[in-house]
Amino acid sequence: MINHLFLMVSASRIPALRSFYRTVLQPLGYTEMIAVKDGNLCGFGSDYPYFWLKALPEGKEPVPTHIAIEAKDPAAVDKFYELALQAGGIDNGKPGIRPDMSRQPYYSAYVIDADGNNFEAVSVVK
């Protein structure tokens, strides 16, 4: 089991990315739980900071990454997608069943954040 994950992001974009993730993670049960180093390192989670944003040194370019966070149900995926588009995310896959992803119904949506990361909310009936 993964304990936590760091997403290395552009230093110049960290305020915008913090705001974006504060918004889009709400339907997934995550809030910003901790911010240190003048806000250049912040952790989001439900009961523990599982997902972190960390600012890269000035001038360093991020490597776009794909991250999927579990949603409690398809309605949470839909809300994530709606809020992400309102917050400036770019559509990379509307909410829906992805039959190629799992034997169980795999309902997900994808958005691209300001740093080019492909962020997914997914609900899988297990």
OpenMM code with the backbone's topology and positions (N, CA, C; nanometers):
from openmm import Vec3, app, unit

residues = "MET ILE ASN HIS LEU PHE LEU MET VAL SER ALA SER ARG ILE PRO ALA LEU ARG SER PHE TYR ARG THR VAL LEU GLN PRO LEU GLY TYR THR GLU MET ILE ALA VAL LYS ASP GLY ASN LEU CYS GLY PHE GLY SER ASP TYR PRO TYR PHE TRP LEU LYS ALA LEU PRO GLU GLY LYS GLU PRO VAL PRO THR HIS ILE ALA ILE GLU ALA LYS ASP PRO ALA ALA VAL ASP LYS PHE TYR GLU LEU ALA LEU GLN ALA GLY GLY ILE ASP ASN GLY LYS PRO GLY ILE ARG PRO ASP MET SER ARG GLN PRO TYR TYR SER ALA TYR VAL ILE ASP ALA ASP GLY ASN ASN PHE GLU ALA VAL SER VAL VAL LYS".split()
positions = [
    Vec3(0.0845, -0.1179, 0.0000),
    Vec3(0.0000, 0.0000, 0.0000),
    Vec3(0.0893, 0.1246, 0.0000),
    Vec3(0.0540, 0.2209, -0.0817),
    Vec3(0.1298, 0.3456, -0.0898),
    Vec3(0.0893, 0.4355, 0.0266),
    Vec3(0.1884, 0.4922, 0.0943),
    Vec3(0.1625, 0.5804, 0.2081),
    Vec3(0.1387, 0.7244, 0.1648),
    Vec3(0.2199, 0.7741, 0.0729),
    Vec3(0.2005, 0.9096, 0.0216),
    Vec3(0.2738, 0.9259, -0.1108),
    Vec3(0.2415, 1.0354, -0.1793),
    Vec3(0.2942, 1.0612, -0.3125),
    Vec3(0.3214, 1.2107, -0.3261),
    Vec3(0.4378, 1.2446, -0.3815),
    Vec3(0.4736, 1.3839, -0.4085),
    Vec3(0.4587, 1.4116, -0.5573),
    Vec3(0.3905, 1.5198, -0.5897),
    Vec3(0.3824, 1.5689, -0.7260),
    Vec3(0.4705, 1.6932, -0.7318),
    Vec3(0.5776, 1.6845, -0.8087),
    Vec3(0.6724, 1.7945, -0.8206),
    Vec3(0.6180, 1.8924, -0.9237),
    Vec3(0.5964, 2.0178, -0.8822),
    Vec3(0.5290, 2.1157, -0.9680),
    Vec3(0.6125, 2.2426, -0.9836),
    Vec3(0.5783, 2.3211, -1.0835),
    Vec3(0.6464, 2.4470, -1.1099),
    Vec3(0.6317, 2.5413, -0.9904),
    Vec3(0.7419, 2.5972, -0.9457),
    Vec3(0.7384, 2.6912, -0.8335),
    Vec3(0.6474, 2.8095, -0.8639),
    Vec3(0.6515, 2.8578, -0.9865),
    Vec3(0.5707, 2.9747, -1.0230),
    Vec3(0.4210, 2.9437, -1.0248),
    Vec3(0.3857, 2.8157, -1.0372),
    Vec3(0.2436, 2.7789, -1.0465),
    Vec3(0.1877, 2.7203, -0.9173),
    Vec3(0.2699, 2.7083, -0.8142),
    Vec3(0.2196, 2.6389, -0.6945),
    Vec3(0.0991, 2.7096, -0.6315),
    Vec3(0.0913, 2.8420, -0.6258),
    Vec3(-0.0318, 2.9005, -0.5699),
    Vec3(-0.1567, 2.8604, -0.6490),
    Vec3(-0.1486, 2.8634, -0.7809),
    Vec3(-0.2636, 2.8254, -0.8638),
    Vec3(-0.2950, 2.6771, -0.8491),
    Vec3(-0.1923, 2.5940, -0.8422),
    Vec3(-0.2148, 2.4496, -0.8285),
    Vec3(-0.2714, 2.4158, -0.6912),
    Vec3(-0.2262, 2.4833, -0.5869),
    Vec3(-0.2847, 2.4613, -0.4531),
    Vec3(-0.4331, 2.4932, -0.4561),
    Vec3(-0.4682, 2.6051, -0.5160),
    Vec3(-0.6086, 2.6439, -0.5248),
    Vec3(-0.6887, 2.5421, -0.6062),
    Vec3(-0.6333, 2.4992, -0.7189),
    Vec3(-0.6988, 2.3998, -0.8040),
    Vec3(-0.7252, 2.2716, -0.7258),
    Vec3(-0.6222, 2.2182, -0.6594),
    Vec3(-0.6403, 2.0912, -0.5888),
    Vec3(-0.7259, 2.1053, -0.4644),
    Vec3(-0.7234, 2.2197, -0.3971),
    Vec3(-0.8161, 2.2411, -0.2857),
    Vec3(-0.9601, 2.2242, -0.3340),
    Vec3(-0.9880, 2.2735, -0.4527),
    Vec3(-1.1229, 2.2679, -0.5089),
    Vec3(-1.1587, 2.1281, -0.5581),
    Vec3(-1.0744, 2.0706, -0.6438),
    Vec3(-1.1124, 1.9458, -0.7111),
    Vec3(-1.1059, 1.8231, -0.6202),
    Vec3(-1.0279, 1.8304, -0.5130),
    Vec3(-1.0176, 1.7152, -0.4236),
    Vec3(-1.1319, 1.7070, -0.3226),
    Vec3(-1.2078, 1.8154, -0.3071),
    Vec3(-1.3180, 1.8152, -0.2100),
    Vec3(-1.4169, 1.7008, -0.2315),
    Vec3(-1.4667, 1.6775, -0.3540),
    Vec3(-1.5626, 1.5676, -0.3711),
    Vec3(-1.5017, 1.4293, -0.3457),
    Vec3(-1.3691, 1.4224, -0.3426),
    Vec3(-1.3012, 1.2947, -0.3174),
    Vec3(-1.2685, 1.2782, -0.1691),
    Vec3(-1.3121, 1.3735, -0.0881),
    Vec3(-1.2928, 1.3655, 0.0565),
    Vec3(-1.1587, 1.4171, 0.1040),
    Vec3(-1.0837, 1.4855, 0.0187),
    Vec3(-0.9524, 1.5376, 0.0557),
    Vec3(-0.9606, 1.6879, 0.0814),
    Vec3(-0.8846, 1.7330, 0.1804),
    Vec3(-0.8652, 1.8744, 0.2076),
    Vec3(-0.7157, 1.8999, 0.2190),
    Vec3(-0.6776, 2.0261, 0.2106),
    Vec3(-0.5376, 2.0597, 0.2356),
    Vec3(-0.5158, 2.0511, 0.3862),
    Vec3(-0.4296, 1.9598, 0.4283),
    Vec3(-0.4093, 1.9325, 0.5699),
    Vec3(-0.2872, 2.0019, 0.6282),
    Vec3(-0.1892, 2.0309, 0.5441),
    Vec3(-0.0655, 2.0898, 0.5934),
    Vec3(0.0013, 2.1679, 0.4810),
    Vec3(0.0618, 2.2804, 0.5177),
    Vec3(0.1417, 2.3587, 0.4233),
    Vec3(0.2626, 2.4118, 0.5001),
    Vec3(0.3798, 2.3890, 0.4457),
    Vec3(0.5040, 2.4346, 0.5078),
    Vec3(0.5934, 2.4964, 0.4010),
    Vec3(0.7078, 2.5470, 0.4442),
    Vec3(0.8049, 2.6079, 0.3514),
    Vec3(0.7395, 2.7163, 0.2673),
    Vec3(0.6707, 2.8087, 0.3374),
    Vec3(0.6027, 2.9204, 0.2712),
    Vec3(0.5024, 2.8741, 0.1658),
    Vec3(0.4383, 2.7601, 0.1899),
    Vec3(0.3376, 2.7087, 0.0979),
    Vec3(0.3943, 2.6328, -0.0204),
    Vec3(0.5253, 2.6142, -0.0242),
    Vec3(0.5879, 2.5424, -0.1353),
    Vec3(0.5860, 2.3913, -0.1183),
    Vec3(0.5307, 2.3454, -0.0082),
    Vec3(0.5108, 2.2032, 0.0182),
    Vec3(0.3789, 2.1922, 0.0926),
    Vec3(0.2819, 2.1226, 0.0337),
    Vec3(0.1523, 2.1098, 0.1000),
    Vec3(0.0961, 1.9703, 0.0766),
    Vec3(0.0268, 1.9217, 0.1787),
    Vec3(-0.0277, 1.7868, 0.1744),
    Vec3(-0.1788, 1.7864, 0.1827),
    Vec3(-0.2396, 1.6998, 0.1026),
    Vec3(-0.3845, 1.6838, 0.0976),
    Vec3(-0.4198, 1.5411, 0.1384),
    Vec3(-0.5326, 1.5270, 0.2045),
    Vec3(-0.5780, 1.3933, 0.2386),
    Vec3(-0.7118, 1.3966, 0.3083),
    Vec3(-0.7548, 1.2785, 0.3497),
    Vec3(-0.8804, 1.2659, 0.4228),
    Vec3(-0.8525, 1.2600, 0.5721),
    Vec3(-0.7650, 1.1714, 0.6129),
    Vec3(-0.7267, 1.1577, 0.7532),
    Vec3(-0.5755, 1.1671, 0.7713),
    Vec3(-0.5034, 1.1806, 0.6610),
    Vec3(-0.3573, 1.1842, 0.6587),
    Vec3(-0.3183, 1.2446, 0.5237),
    Vec3(-0.2099, 1.3212, 0.5163),
    Vec3(-0.1720, 1.3813, 0.3868),
    Vec3(-0.1079, 1.2791, 0.2921),
    Vec3(-0.1907, 1.2178, 0.2103),
    Vec3(-0.1457, 1.1151, 0.1157),
    Vec3(-0.0884, 1.1750, -0.0131),
    Vec3(-0.1392, 1.2907, -0.0521),
    Vec3(-0.1038, 1.3535, -0.1790),
    Vec3(-0.0402, 1.4891, -0.1506),
    Vec3(0.0813, 1.5076, -0.1993),
    Vec3(0.1579, 1.6302, -0.1737),
    Vec3(0.1914, 1.7027, -0.3025),
    Vec3(0.1930, 1.8351, -0.2942),
    Vec3(0.2494, 1.9203, -0.3985),
    Vec3(0.3801, 1.9759, -0.3439),
    Vec3(0.4854, 1.9667, -0.4227),
    Vec3(0.6146, 2.0209, -0.3822),
    Vec3(0.6696, 2.1050, -0.4968),
    Vec3(0.7041, 2.2296, -0.4656),
    Vec3(0.7573, 2.3201, -0.5668),
    Vec3(0.8982, 2.2776, -0.6067),
    Vec3(0.9204, 2.2723, -0.7356),
    Vec3(1.0546, 2.2486, -0.7884),
    Vec3(1.1377, 2.3765, -0.7713),
    Vec3(1.2692, 2.3648, -0.7719),
    Vec3(1.3515, 2.4860, -0.7704),
    Vec3(1.3180, 2.5726, -0.8925),
    Vec3(1.3280, 2.7040, -0.8761),
    Vec3(1.3020, 2.7967, -0.9868),
    Vec3(1.3806, 2.7546, -1.1105),
    Vec3(1.3137, 2.7590, -1.2256),
    Vec3(1.3795, 2.7257, -1.3514),
    Vec3(1.3721, 2.5791, -1.3890),
    Vec3(1.3377, 2.4915, -1.2948),
    Vec3(1.3234, 2.3486, -1.3261),
    Vec3(1.1837, 2.3237, -1.3811),
    Vec3(1.1766, 2.2443, -1.4852),
    Vec3(1.0484, 2.2112, -1.5479),
    Vec3(0.9932, 2.0806, -1.4909),
    Vec3(0.8625, 2.0755, -1.4653),
    Vec3(0.8032, 1.9515, -1.4148),
    Vec3(0.7909, 1.8458, -1.5241),
    Vec3(0.7808, 1.7226, -1.4819),
    Vec3(0.7536, 1.6107, -1.5720),
    Vec3(0.6063, 1.5743, -1.5523),
    Vec3(0.5234, 1.5920, -1.6543),
    Vec3(0.3818, 1.5597, -1.6376),
    Vec3(0.3617, 1.4153, -1.5909),
    Vec3(0.2694, 1.4003, -1.4983),
    Vec3(0.2462, 1.2735, -1.4300),
    Vec3(0.0971, 1.2404, -1.4348),
    Vec3(0.0658, 1.1113, -1.4284),
    Vec3(-0.0737, 1.0674, -1.4174),
    Vec3(-0.0961, 1.0186, -1.2747),
    Vec3(-0.2002, 1.0706, -1.2113),
    Vec3(-0.2365, 1.0301, -1.0752),
    Vec3(-0.3856, 1.0040, -1.0728),
    Vec3(-0.4261, 0.8955, -1.0072),
    Vec3(-0.5683, 0.8630, -0.9909),
    Vec3(-0.6004, 0.8551, -0.8423),
    Vec3(-0.7076, 0.9215, -0.8029),
    Vec3(-0.7550, 0.9182, -0.6647),
    Vec3(-0.8922, 0.8518, -0.6655),
    Vec3(-0.9141, 0.7635, -0.5705),
    Vec3(-1.0411, 0.6922, -0.5633),
    Vec3(-1.1530, 0.7830, -0.5150),
    Vec3(-1.2668, 0.7707, -0.5796),
    Vec3(-1.3887, 0.8415, -0.5406),
    Vec3(-1.4855, 0.7411, -0.4805),
    Vec3(-1.5704, 0.7871, -0.3887),
    Vec3(-1.6627, 0.6942, -0.3220),
    Vec3(-1.7709, 0.6416, -0.4150),
    Vec3(-1.8047, 0.7198, -0.5183),
    Vec3(-1.9095, 0.6773, -0.6107),
    Vec3(-1.9013, 0.7606, -0.7383),
    Vec3(-1.9763, 0.7213, -0.8417),
    Vec3(-1.9723, 0.7977, -0.9666),
    Vec3(-2.0128, 0.9442, -0.9510),
    Vec3(-2.1027, 0.9743, -0.8577),
    Vec3(-2.1435, 1.1137, -0.8376),
    Vec3(-2.0241, 1.1993, -0.7935),
    Vec3(-1.9358, 1.1445, -0.7130),
    Vec3(-1.8158, 1.2178, -0.6703),
    Vec3(-1.7218, 1.2408, -0.7885),
    Vec3(-1.7143, 1.1429, -0.8796),
    Vec3(-1.6338, 1.1600, -1.0015),
    Vec3(-1.6916, 1.2739, -1.0856),
    Vec3(-1.8229, 1.2740, -1.1013),
    Vec3(-1.8887, 1.3793, -1.1788),
    Vec3(-1.8615, 1.5168, -1.1189),
    Vec3(-1.8713, 1.5290, -0.9866),
    Vec3(-1.8493, 1.6568, -0.9194),
    Vec3(-1.7035, 1.7009, -0.9338),
    Vec3(-1.6105, 1.6069, -0.9171),
    Vec3(-1.4681, 1.6355, -0.9381),
    Vec3(-1.4473, 1.6970, -1.0765),
    Vec3(-1.5020, 1.6330, -1.1780),
    Vec3(-1.4850, 1.6781, -1.3168),
    Vec3(-1.5447, 1.8175, -1.3364),
    Vec3(-1.6646, 1.8377, -1.2871),
    Vec3(-1.7315, 1.9678, -1.2994),
    Vec3(-1.6476, 2.0777, -1.2335),
    Vec3(-1.6031, 2.0542, -1.1099),
    Vec3(-1.5238, 2.1543, -1.0386),
    Vec3(-1.3886, 2.1778, -1.1050),
    Vec3(-1.3297, 2.0708, -1.1566),
    Vec3(-1.1986, 2.0837, -1.2217),
    Vec3(-1.2072, 2.1731, -1.3448),
    Vec3(-1.3108, 2.1557, -1.4254),
    Vec3(-1.3256, 2.2410, -1.5436),
    Vec3(-1.3519, 2.3857, -1.5035),
    Vec3(-1.4335, 2.4056, -1.4004),
    Vec3(-1.4600, 2.5412, -1.3519),
    Vec3(-1.3342, 2.6072, -1.2963),
    Vec3(-1.2428, 2.5262, -1.2409),
    Vec3(-1.1198, 2.5780, -1.1798),
    Vec3(-1.0057, 2.5916, -1.2799),
    Vec3(-1.0330, 2.5680, -1.4080),
    Vec3(-0.9308, 2.5875, -1.5101),
    Vec3(-0.8669, 2.4612, -1.5632),
    Vec3(-0.9109, 2.3445, -1.5159),
    Vec3(-0.8599, 2.2195, -1.5699),
    Vec3(-0.9048, 2.1996, -1.7137),
    Vec3(-0.8299, 2.1204, -1.7870),
    Vec3(-0.8614, 2.0916, -1.9268),
    Vec3(-0.9144, 1.9486, -1.9363),
    Vec3(-1.0247, 1.9327, -2.0047),
    Vec3(-1.0847, 1.8001, -2.0225),
    Vec3(-0.9843, 1.7045, -2.0874),
    Vec3(-0.9706, 1.5869, -2.0267),
    Vec3(-0.8887, 1.4810, -2.0867),
    Vec3(-0.9629, 1.3479, -2.0830),
    Vec3(-1.0941, 1.3542, -2.0633),
    Vec3(-1.1789, 1.2359, -2.0601),
    Vec3(-1.3005, 1.2602, -1.9738),
    Vec3(-1.4145, 1.2768, -2.0360),
    Vec3(-1.5388, 1.3028, -1.9630),
    Vec3(-1.5732, 1.1851, -1.8724),
    Vec3(-1.6531, 1.2079, -1.7674),
    Vec3(-1.6937, 1.0982, -1.6795),
    Vec3(-1.7639, 0.9873, -1.7566),
    Vec3(-1.7293, 0.8643, -1.7235),
    Vec3(-1.7940, 0.7499, -1.7866),
    Vec3(-1.7244, 0.6197, -1.7523),
    Vec3(-1.7867, 0.5112, -1.7936),
    Vec3(-1.7320, 0.3771, -1.7741),
    Vec3(-1.6156, 0.3569, -1.8715),
    Vec3(-1.5073, 0.3010, -1.8219),
    Vec3(-1.3895, 0.2684, -1.9036),
    Vec3(-1.3768, 0.1154, -1.9063),
    Vec3(-1.4402, 0.0495, -2.0033),
    Vec3(-1.4432, -0.0969, -2.0039),
    Vec3(-1.3055, -0.1611, -2.0179),
    Vec3(-1.2099, -0.0916, -2.0746),
    Vec3(-1.0758, -0.1491, -2.0924),
    Vec3(-0.9899, -0.1413, -1.9667),
    Vec3(-1.0375, -0.0726, -1.8634),
    Vec3(-0.9546, -0.0480, -1.7451),
    Vec3(-0.9669, -0.1554, -1.6368),
    Vec3(-1.0776, -0.2282, -1.6335),
    Vec3(-1.0987, -0.3212, -1.5226),
    Vec3(-1.2113, -0.4176, -1.5571),
    Vec3(-1.2119, -0.5315, -1.4899),
    Vec3(-1.3245, -0.6245, -1.5035),
    Vec3(-1.4472, -0.5701, -1.4311),
    Vec3(-1.4235, -0.4968, -1.3213),
    Vec3(-1.5331, -0.4319, -1.2496),
    Vec3(-1.5673, -0.3020, -1.3224),
    Vec3(-1.6886, -0.2524, -1.3021),
    Vec3(-1.7215, -0.1222, -1.3608),
    Vec3(-1.6231, -0.0151, -1.3115),
    Vec3(-1.5523, 0.0475, -1.4039),
    Vec3(-1.4484, 0.1467, -1.3758),
    Vec3(-1.4996, 0.2791, -1.4291),
    Vec3(-1.5496, 0.3631, -1.3396),
    Vec3(-1.6087, 0.4915, -1.3766),
    Vec3(-1.5088, 0.6005, -1.3415),
    Vec3(-1.4671, 0.6789, -1.4403),
    Vec3(-1.3643, 0.7783, -1.4129),
    Vec3(-1.3797, 0.9010, -1.5012),
    Vec3(-1.3031, 1.0042, -1.4646),
    Vec3(-1.2921, 1.1267, -1.5430),
    Vec3(-1.1492, 1.1764, -1.5296),
    Vec3(-1.1014, 1.2439, -1.6337),
    Vec3(-0.9625, 1.2910, -1.6388),
    Vec3(-0.9580, 1.4400, -1.6714),
    Vec3(-0.8677, 1.5109, -1.6039),
    Vec3(-0.8425, 1.6517, -1.6357),
    Vec3(-0.6917, 1.6766, -1.6331),
    Vec3(-0.6512, 1.7765, -1.7084),
    Vec3(-0.5117, 1.8203, -1.7100),
    Vec3(-0.5028, 1.9478, -1.6265),
    Vec3(-0.4077, 1.9504, -1.5318),
    Vec3(-0.3892, 2.0705, -1.4504),
    Vec3(-0.2952, 2.1693, -1.5202),
    Vec3(-0.2660, 2.2807, -1.4552),
    Vec3(-0.1856, 2.3883, -1.5150),
    Vec3(-0.0416, 2.3474, -1.5451),
    Vec3(0.0065, 2.2405, -1.4817),
    Vec3(0.1421, 2.1916, -1.5062),
    Vec3(0.1460, 2.0762, -1.6055),
    Vec3(0.0302, 2.0380, -1.6588),
    Vec3(0.0250, 1.9301, -1.7568),
    Vec3(0.0033, 1.7921, -1.6979),
    Vec3(-0.0247, 1.7846, -1.5676),
    Vec3(-0.0497, 1.6550, -1.5043),
    Vec3(-0.1895, 1.6054, -1.5384),
    Vec3(-0.1996, 1.4765, -1.5650),
    Vec3(-0.3267, 1.4119, -1.5951),
    Vec3(-0.3818, 1.3575, -1.4643),
    Vec3(-0.4846, 1.4229, -1.4115),
    Vec3(-0.5401, 1.3846, -1.2822),
    Vec3(-0.6733, 1.3155, -1.3050),
    Vec3(-0.6911, 1.2018, -1.2394),
    Vec3(-0.8091, 1.1175, -1.2584),
    Vec3(-0.8801, 1.0944, -1.1269),
    Vec3(-1.0119, 1.1009, -1.1306),
    Vec3(-1.0957, 1.0537, -1.0208),
    Vec3(-1.1616, 0.9260, -1.0704),
    Vec3(-1.1605, 0.8215, -0.9862),
    Vec3(-1.2108, 0.6914, -1.0301),
    Vec3(-1.2944, 0.6258, -0.9208),
    Vec3(-1.4029, 0.5647, -0.9638),
    Vec3(-1.4865, 0.4861, -0.8749),
    Vec3(-1.4968, 0.3456, -0.9342),
    Vec3(-1.4512, 0.2468, -0.8581),
    Vec3(-1.4537, 0.1084, -0.9023),
    Vec3(-1.5356, 0.0277, -0.8032),
    Vec3(-1.6356, -0.0413, -0.8527),
    Vec3(-1.7120, -0.1318, -0.7686),
    Vec3(-1.6279, -0.2559, -0.7471),
    Vec3(-1.5950, -0.2858, -0.6215),
    Vec3(-1.5074, -0.4008, -0.5916),
    Vec3(-1.5856, -0.5156, -0.5337),
] * unit.nanometer
topology = app.Topology()
chain = topology.addChain("A")
for resn in residues:
    res = topology.addResidue(resn, chain)
    for name in ("N", "CA", "C"):
        topology.addAtom(name, app.Element.getBySymbol(name[0]), res)
